[in-house]
Amino acid sequence: MITRNKIIQAADNAGWNCTIEKRKNDKWYHGGYYIAFNTDTHYGQDVWYDYDVKTLEEVIEAVKESYDSYDVDEEVYIWLDETGHPKNGAPSSISALLQDMEEKEELLEKLNDELQKLE
């Protein structure tokens, strides 16, 4: 059985912080959980992934989908301006930006790997 503590421990093992909130069953939410994971890259990028899931088990598949769909090239492109230079507080060179996005992918992979061990 997947528990809150197991998810939090798996996140901690991967170097991530984790917050889990039980949702009320009211007009806005139909029960379930809000789960947020966050960490930082060496370049200072604040990385967040958050999920609304019905069961704790669903977050494992949700993180796997995030990891499987992560595209380093697309992430780098998002942080470039129309002239091809990094923008909005991104690392000042394209090579540093690429390293930052590759690190983000590695961090997400570690989180995914630790959560997969819970199944």
N, C-alpha and C positions, 0 to 999 in steps of 0.2 A: 504494500500500500504506500502510495506517495503521500508524504505529509509536508506541512509548511516547513518544519525544521529541516527535513531532508533537502528540500529545494534551496533553502537559505544556505545550508552547508555546502551543497554542490556549487552554488554561485560563489561562495567564499573560497572554495578550493580552486576555482578558476580565476580568482582575483576580481570578482564583481561584488557589488553591494546588491542586496535584494530587499524589496519591501512587498509584503503581501497583505492586502486588505480584503476582508470578507465583505461582499456587497449585500446590502439589504434587499429584501424582496418588496419593492415599492413601485410607484409609477415610473421611475426613471431606470431602475435596474430590476432584473429578474433573478436576483441572487447571484451566485458565482463569486468570482474573485477578480480583483485588479492586482496584477503583478508587475512590478517595475524592477528592471536590472540597470545598474549604471556603473561605469568605470571611467578611467581617463587614459588617454594615450600619453606617450612620452613627450609629444608635441603640445600637450595640453587640451586636446579635443575631449570634451565632455560627451561621453557616449551613453545614450539612453535607448533602451528598448522597453516598451510597456505593452501589456496585453490585458484584455478583458476576456476571461474564460469562464466556462460553466463549472469545470472541475479542475483540480490541481494537475491532473494527468495531461490535460489539454495543453498546458504551457510547454511541455516537452516537445510536442509536435510543432507548436507555434515558433519556438526558438529554432528548431530544425529548419522550418520553412524560411525564416529570416536568414539563417546561415546559407542555405542552398541558393537563395535568390540574391545574395550579396554580390555586387559586381564592382570590383575595385576601379575599373576604368570609368564606369558611370559615376561613382562617388567622386573621383578626381574631377571629372568634367563639371559636376555641380558647383565645385568650389573655384572654378576659373571664370574670369570676366570675359567680355566679348573680344578682348585682345589676347587672351590666353594667359593672363597673369592671375595668380591667386588673389582671392578677395575675401572680405568679411572675416578677417582675423585668421585666415588659413596660414599655414607656414609660408614663408616668403619666396620659396623656390618650388618649381614643379617637382623636382626630385624629392624634396622634403615632404611635399604634399603627397606624393605617391607613397613614400615610406609610411606616412601617417595613416593613409587609407589601408595599406597592407597590414599595418599593426592592428587596425580596427578589425580587419577580417580575422587575424590570428586570435584576437581576444574573443571574438564571437565564436570561433571554432572551439576554443577551450571551454567556453560556457556550454556550447552544444554537447561536447564530449562528456563533460561532467554530468549534465542532465540525462544523457542517454544511458549512463551507468545506472540510473535509478529504475529503469524499466526492467 
